[in-house]
Every structure is written in C-alpha cells, then in structure tokens.
Amino acid sequence: MRERKIHIGRQENSIRLDKFLKSSENIPFSLIQKLIRKKDIKVNSKAVKHNQILINGDEITIKGPYQAEQKKSTVSNDLKNIL
C-alpha cells in the first residue's frame, strides 16, 4: 500500500483536515471519511477525526488514497480497448 506524507505550512494553517485533503489532493470526500474511519489518515503519527484543525508544522500521512484514481484509469483503458 502506498504511503504519502504532506507537510503543512503557514498557508494551510487553521484549515480542517477533510477540507484541506479534498481541495489540495483531489481525494473524494467520501474516501477521505472512509480513510479517517479506518485510521489510514494520521496527523503527526496519531489517528484523527475529520474536523481536525491543521497547524503549521503538522505532518499528514495518508495510506492508499489513490484507489479511486486507479479505478478511473482502468475504466478508460477498458473503453480504449472497446473502441
């Protein structure tokens, strides 16, 4: 499973975790919620809730959020094979 680390800077200070991930990482909101419930998203190596407020210097660790993107590419590859 892939693991991605994101460091929070001054510009992202005081933003909710779920809103930050939705806007900056293009992860669907439902997938963010699922990953938080499964504890696959952590801030500073600790499990978090969706309403976690990010501060300067935080480190977000995300395990495997790219499943949704892979499904889209598989569908488009299948369409290419049909055409």
Order of alpha helices (4+ residues) and beta strands (2+ residues): beta-alpha-alpha-beta-beta-beta-alpha
